[in-house]
């Protein structure tokens, strides 16, 4: 093999082990987390109106394992009844987008997902495998 041929193969030998390592990753992480007015996450915001607005907590997770668990703990202003429709999620392996929607249970037991919301400051603690990863804060005016 001449010197030119060896140079062509060297990058392949360096890249191949790196690519294999990514596929065999056994960790998990939060890639992004934000609040939005829609389930697709196109209407990102940290401020919501207390009228007929949907409030979504979007968490993007990257995991090399099937058993990763994301827990969302919602803290609301005193006396506010909102809850999240999903609080413990096992997203599975790969890139996943979790959409947790706030809701209120009305007097008849029905879930209302478009408010009216109690004004004030809200927060969502995002735990990955039982450990706090980050906290999202948002407000309702």
QUIHUBEL-V504450 format. One record per run of one state. SS is the DSSP state (hx for helix, st for strand, lp for the rest). FROM is the first residue (numbers start at 1). TO is the last residue. If there is no record, write none. Layout:
((SS | FROM | TO) (SS | FROM | TO))
This chain:
((lp | 1 | 2) (hx | 3 | 23) (lp | 24 | 27) (st | 28 | 36) (lp | 37 | 43) (st | 44 | 44) (lp | 45 | 46) (st | 47 | 48) (lp | 49 | 55) (st | 56 | 63) (lp | 64 | 69) (st | 70 | 75) (lp | 76 | 82) (st | 83 | 84) (lp | 85 | 87) (st | 88 | 89) (lp | 90 | 93) (st | 94 | 105) (lp | 106 | 110) (st | 111 | 112) (lp | 113 | 119) (st | 120 | 128) (lp | 129 | 130) (st | 131 | 140) (lp | 141 | 141))
